[in-house]
Amino acid sequence: MIRHVVLFKFKSGIDWNDPRAVAAERTAAKVGSEVPEVSEWRYGRNVSARDIAYDFLVEGLLDDMEKVDSYLVHPFHQEAIRQWREISEWVMVDVEV
């Protein structure tokens, strides 16, 4: 199994009052139900006020790296990427679990 984790940090001038951030969150919430390769999906806003904290997280569980590769090119996932790219930078990790 592969745990896919992505942390998003808003670009300067973006926060949760920006409608693009809310739209990106709504899209991210649906990835787990729209992309069949994903067997488990979590997402959420950061609640920490620390400077090093990121603003949003998505976390998915996929069977193997072949499923991850399919997930990455899925049209719904690509739309989510488009929305988040406009408003944030991110880091990610894929780990075997």
MDTraj code that builds the backbone (N, CA, C; nanometers):
import mdtraj as md
import numpy as np

residues = "MET ILE ARG HIS VAL VAL LEU PHE LYS PHE LYS SER GLY ILE ASP TRP ASN ASP PRO ARG ALA VAL ALA ALA GLU ARG THR ALA ALA LYS VAL GLY SER GLU VAL PRO GLU VAL SER GLU TRP ARG TYR GLY ARG ASN VAL SER ALA ARG ASP ILE ALA TYR ASP PHE LEU VAL GLU GLY LEU LEU ASP ASP MET GLU LYS VAL ASP SER TYR LEU VAL HIS PRO PHE HIS GLN GLU ALA ILE ARG GLN TRP ARG GLU ILE SER GLU TRP VAL MET VAL ASP VAL GLU VAL".split()
xyz = np.array([
    [0.0853, -0.1186, 0.0000],
    [0.0000, 0.0000, 0.0000],
    [0.0894, 0.1243, 0.0000],
    [0.0392, 0.2283, -0.0632],
    [0.1099, 0.3559, -0.0706],
    [0.0250, 0.4639, -0.0051],
    [0.0851, 0.5345, 0.0894],
    [0.0205, 0.6509, 0.1519],
    [0.0729, 0.7734, 0.0787],
    [-0.0171, 0.8457, 0.0128],
    [0.0146, 0.9652, -0.0652],
    [-0.0292, 1.0867, 0.0167],
    [0.0662, 1.1721, 0.0537],
    [0.0384, 1.2872, 0.1389],
    [0.0855, 1.4140, 0.0689],
    [-0.0013, 1.5146, 0.0657],
    [0.0330, 1.6437, 0.0056],
    [-0.0037, 1.7544, 0.1036],
    [0.0897, 1.8466, 0.1245],
    [0.0674, 1.9640, 0.2089],
    [0.0725, 2.0881, 0.1213],
    [-0.0290, 2.1723, 0.1338],
    [-0.0410, 2.2938, 0.0526],
    [-0.0174, 2.4170, 0.1379],
    [0.0585, 2.5123, 0.0845],
    [0.0807, 2.6406, 0.1509],
    [0.0354, 2.7497, 0.0543],
    [-0.0561, 2.8345, 0.1016],
    [-0.1094, 2.9406, 0.0159],
    [0.0003, 3.0362, -0.0291],
    [-0.0134, 3.0833, -0.1519],
    [0.0729, 3.1897, -0.2013],
    [0.0390, 3.3188, -0.1278],
    [0.1303, 3.4117, -0.1310],
    [0.1106, 3.5406, -0.0648],
    [-0.0204, 3.6048, -0.1105],
    [-0.0984, 3.6528, -0.0149],
    [-0.2252, 3.7191, -0.0450],
    [-0.3455, 3.6271, -0.0509],
    [-0.3232, 3.4965, -0.0384],
    [-0.4333, 3.3997, -0.0434],
    [-0.4616, 3.3514, 0.0985],
    [-0.5884, 3.3395, 0.1333],
    [-0.6299, 3.2781, 0.2595],
    [-0.7664, 3.2142, 0.2376],
    [-0.8272, 3.1651, 0.3453],
    [-0.9554, 3.0945, 0.3321],
    [-1.0710, 3.1875, 0.2984],
    [-1.0508, 3.3167, 0.2967],
    [-1.1547, 3.4095, 0.2519],
    [-1.1589, 3.4211, 0.1001],
    [-1.0601, 3.3689, 0.0336],
    [-1.0545, 3.3727, -0.1124],
    [-1.1441, 3.2620, -0.1672],
    [-1.2381, 3.2950, -0.2539],
    [-1.3282, 3.1916, -0.3080],
    [-1.2550, 3.0814, -0.3842],
    [-1.1374, 3.1096, -0.4380],
    [-1.0602, 3.0058, -0.5075],
    [-1.0109, 2.8999, -0.4092],
    [-0.9783, 2.9430, -0.2870],
    [-0.9341, 2.8478, -0.1846],
    [-1.0495, 2.7567, -0.1444],
    [-1.1661, 2.8142, -0.1273],
    [-1.2835, 2.7343, -0.0900],
    [-1.3197, 2.6379, -0.2033],
    [-1.3109, 2.6841, -0.3273],
    [-1.3407, 2.5969, -0.4414],
    [-1.2394, 2.4822, -0.4498],
    [-1.1113, 2.5113, -0.4274],
    [-1.0085, 2.4073, -0.4308],
    [-1.0310, 2.3054, -0.3194],
    [-1.0724, 2.3536, -0.2029],
    [-1.1033, 2.2632, -0.0918],
    [-1.2205, 2.1719, -0.1290],
    [-1.3236, 2.2274, -0.1879],
    [-1.4405, 2.1460, -0.2275],
    [-1.4027, 2.0400, -0.3297],
    [-1.3184, 2.0769, -0.4242],
    [-1.2736, 1.9798, -0.5235],
    [-1.1904, 1.8719, -0.4572],
    [-1.0970, 1.9124, -0.3703],
    [-1.0131, 1.8151, -0.3002],
    [-1.0973, 1.7174, -0.2196],
    [-1.2044, 1.7654, -0.1610],
    [-1.2914, 1.6793, -0.0807],
    [-1.3512, 1.5660, -0.1630],
    [-1.3684, 1.5870, -0.2920],
    [-1.4335, 1.4884, -0.3784],
    [-1.3378, 1.3905, -0.4455],
    [-1.2078, 1.4153, -0.4356],
    [-1.1118, 1.3301, -0.5061],
    [-1.1297, 1.1827, -0.4689],
    [-1.1469, 1.1544, -0.3423],
    [-1.1607, 1.0159, -0.2983],
    [-1.2797, 0.9430, -0.3569],
    [-1.3855, 1.0153, -0.3867],
    [-1.5032, 0.9509, -0.4458],
    [-1.5028, 0.9558, -0.5989],
    [-1.4243, 1.0434, -0.6564],
    [-1.4211, 1.0591, -0.8023],
    [-1.3091, 0.9805, -0.8702],
    [-1.2058, 0.9474, -0.7964],
    [-1.0904, 0.8775, -0.8548],
    [-1.0887, 0.7346, -0.8003],
    [-1.1222, 0.6365, -0.8836],
    [-1.1411, 0.5002, -0.8338],
    [-1.0148, 0.4340, -0.7782],
    [-0.8974, 0.4807, -0.8150],
    [-0.7736, 0.4209, -0.7655],
    [-0.7520, 0.4454, -0.6161],
    [-0.8200, 0.5442, -0.5613],
    [-0.8021, 0.5824, -0.4214],
    [-0.8932, 0.4968, -0.3329],
    [-0.8343, 0.4248, -0.2367],
    [-0.9163, 0.3401, -0.1504],
    [-0.9505, 0.4090, -0.0180],
    [-0.8769, 0.5118, 0.0176],
    [-0.9040, 0.5876, 0.1400],
    [-0.8615, 0.7315, 0.1138],
    [-0.9384, 0.8292, 0.1629],
    [-0.9099, 0.9702, 0.1334],
    [-0.9414, 1.0561, 0.2546],
    [-0.8464, 1.1404, 0.2911],
    [-0.8653, 1.2380, 0.3989],
    [-0.8171, 1.3727, 0.3502],
    [-0.8725, 1.4762, 0.4076],
    [-0.8318, 1.6124, 0.3735],
    [-0.8692, 1.7022, 0.4899],
    [-0.8058, 1.8182, 0.4976],
    [-0.8436, 1.9092, 0.6044],
    [-0.7601, 2.0359, 0.6083],
    [-0.8197, 2.1366, 0.6709],
    [-0.7529, 2.2648, 0.6933],
    [-0.6625, 2.2557, 0.8153],
    [-0.5518, 2.3237, 0.8088],
    [-0.4620, 2.3339, 0.9228],
    [-0.5279, 2.4154, 1.0334],
    [-0.5059, 2.3760, 1.1578],
    [-0.5583, 2.4513, 1.2724],
    [-0.4474, 2.5126, 1.3563],
    [-0.3222, 2.4925, 1.3162],
    [-0.2081, 2.5466, 1.3894],
    [-0.1758, 2.6880, 1.3420],
    [-0.1312, 2.7728, 1.4342],
    [-0.0916, 2.9094, 1.3992],
    [0.0597, 2.9224, 1.3804],
    [0.1332, 2.8131, 1.3864],
    [0.2795, 2.8196, 1.3742],
    [0.3209, 2.8612, 1.2335],
    [0.4284, 2.9389, 1.2260],
    [0.4767, 2.9904, 1.0978],
    [0.5140, 2.8809, 0.9993],
    [0.5625, 2.7689, 1.0480],
    [0.6067, 2.6621, 0.9578],
    [0.4913, 2.5756, 0.9070],
    [0.3724, 2.5974, 0.9607],
    [0.2580, 2.5136, 0.9242],
    [0.2124, 2.5397, 0.7810],
    [0.1684, 2.4344, 0.7168],
    [0.1043, 2.4449, 0.5862],
    [-0.0449, 2.4687, 0.6085],
    [-0.1172, 2.5023, 0.5015],
    [-0.2571, 2.5433, 0.5151],
    [-0.3589, 2.4311, 0.4959],
    [-0.3213, 2.3277, 0.4213],
    [-0.4187, 2.2249, 0.3858],
    [-0.3455, 2.0950, 0.3585],
    [-0.4135, 1.9841, 0.3853],
    [-0.3572, 1.8514, 0.3642],
    [-0.4551, 1.7643, 0.2873],
    [-0.4022, 1.6833, 0.1975],
    [-0.4772, 1.5701, 0.1427],
    [-0.3926, 1.4466, 0.1648],
    [-0.4608, 1.3353, 0.1902],
    [-0.3922, 1.2093, 0.2179],
    [-0.4750, 1.0964, 0.1596],
    [-0.4125, 1.0192, 0.0736],
    [-0.4818, 0.9076, 0.0127],
    [-0.4077, 0.7776, 0.0299],
    [-0.4817, 0.6694, 0.0270],
    [-0.4233, 0.5358, 0.0321],
    [-0.4535, 0.4677, -0.1008],
    [-0.3470, 0.4158, -0.1635],
    [-0.3594, 0.3485, -0.2921],
    [-0.2859, 0.2157, -0.2849],
    [-0.3278, 0.1191, -0.3656],
    [-0.2737, -0.0159, -0.3563],
    [-0.1245, -0.0246, -0.3861],
    [-0.0789, 0.0479, -0.4891],
    [0.0608, 0.0368, -0.5312],
    [0.0961, 0.1576, -0.6177],
    [0.2207, 0.1649, -0.6621],
    [0.2640, 0.2807, -0.7412],
    [0.1971, 0.2856, -0.8784],
    [0.1549, 0.1730, -0.9316],
    [0.0779, 0.1755, -1.0568],
    [-0.0533, 0.2506, -1.0370],
    [-0.1196, 0.2275, -0.9238],
    [-0.2434, 0.3000, -0.8922],
    [-0.2142, 0.4484, -0.8703],
    [-0.1016, 0.4787, -0.8060],
    [-0.0627, 0.6189, -0.7880],
    [-0.0450, 0.6849, -0.9244],
    [0.0231, 0.6175, -1.0151],
    [0.0444, 0.6738, -1.1494],
    [-0.0878, 0.7002, -1.2205],
    [-0.1844, 0.6096, -1.2074],
    [-0.3165, 0.6291, -1.2683],
    [-0.3911, 0.7443, -1.2032],
    [-0.3831, 0.7527, -1.0710],
    [-0.4447, 0.8620, -0.9944],
    [-0.3916, 0.9962, -1.0404],
    [-0.2602, 1.0046, -1.0600],
    [-0.1978, 1.1323, -1.0954],
    [-0.2487, 1.1888, -1.2267],
    [-0.2842, 1.1052, -1.3215],
    [-0.3294, 1.1539, -1.4523],
    [-0.4816, 1.1543, -1.4675],
    [-0.5523, 1.1097, -1.3649],
    [-0.6992, 1.1086, -1.3723],
    [-0.7499, 1.2510, -1.3935],
    [-0.8469, 1.2712, -1.4840],
    [-0.8961, 1.4072, -1.5136],
    [-0.9461, 1.4842, -1.3908],
    [-1.0119, 1.4172, -1.2980],
    [-1.0607, 1.4895, -1.1804],
    [-0.9439, 1.5359, -1.0943],
    [-0.8444, 1.4498, -1.0785],
    [-0.7249, 1.4889, -1.0038],
    [-0.6528, 1.6034, -1.0748],
    [-0.6459, 1.5980, -1.2051],
    [-0.5823, 1.7058, -1.2810],
    [-0.6544, 1.8392, -1.2603],
    [-0.7860, 1.8370, -1.2495],
    [-0.8618, 1.9595, -1.2206],
    [-0.8286, 2.0106, -1.0809],
    [-0.8176, 1.9213, -0.9853],
    [-0.7786, 1.9619, -0.8499],
    [-0.6404, 2.0266, -0.8520],
    [-0.5476, 1.9672, -0.9232],
    [-0.4130, 2.0247, -0.9352],
    [-0.4194, 2.1644, -0.9953],
    [-0.4982, 2.1804, -1.1001],
    [-0.5093, 2.3117, -1.1643],
    [-0.5550, 2.4168, -1.0638],
    [-0.6555, 2.3838, -0.9845],
    [-0.7075, 2.4793, -0.8862],
    [-0.6043, 2.5115, -0.7785],
    [-0.5371, 2.4103, -0.7253],
    [-0.4390, 2.4338, -0.6196],
    [-0.3144, 2.5044, -0.6718],
    [-0.2743, 2.4768, -0.7949],
    [-0.1556, 2.5417, -0.8527],
    [-0.1734, 2.6936, -0.8581],
    [-0.2940, 2.7372, -0.8845],
    [-0.3222, 2.8808, -0.8946],
    [-0.3014, 2.9526, -0.7611],
    [-0.3253, 2.8848, -0.6502],
    [-0.3281, 2.9534, -0.5207],
    [-0.2221, 2.9068, -0.4208],
    [-0.1445, 2.8033, -0.4538],
    [-0.0551, 2.7477, -0.3522],
    [0.0702, 2.6856, -0.4119],
    [0.1630, 2.6594, -0.3218],
    [0.2786, 2.5740, -0.3472],
    [0.2558, 2.4502, -0.2611],
    [0.3187, 2.3380, -0.2959],
    [0.2978, 2.2200, -0.2136],
    [0.4192, 2.1283, -0.2126],
    [0.4174, 2.0415, -0.1125],
    [0.5159, 1.9335, -0.1016],
    [0.4367, 1.8042, -0.0879],
    [0.5001, 1.6955, -0.1281],
    [0.4296, 1.5668, -0.1194],
    [0.5272, 1.4558, -0.0878],
    [0.4708, 1.3448, -0.0440],
    [0.5485, 1.2236, -0.0201],
    [0.4586, 1.1031, -0.0461],
    [0.5178, 1.0000, -0.1042],
    [0.4522, 0.8704, -0.1196],
    [0.5333, 0.7708, -0.0386],
    [0.4702, 0.7038, 0.0577],
    [0.5422, 0.6090, 0.1427],
    [0.4712, 0.4742, 0.1418],
    [0.5504, 0.3696, 0.1514],
    [0.4924, 0.2354, 0.1631],
    [0.4448, 0.2155, 0.3063],
    [0.3254, 0.1597, 0.3186],
    [0.2692, 0.1324, 0.4519],
    [0.2277, -0.0131, 0.4610],
])
top = md.Topology()
chain = top.add_chain()
for i, resn in enumerate(residues, 1):
    res = top.add_residue(resn, chain, resSeq=i)
    for name in ("N", "CA", "C"):
        top.add_atom(name, md.element.get_by_symbol(name[0]), res)
traj = md.Trajectory(xyz[None], top)
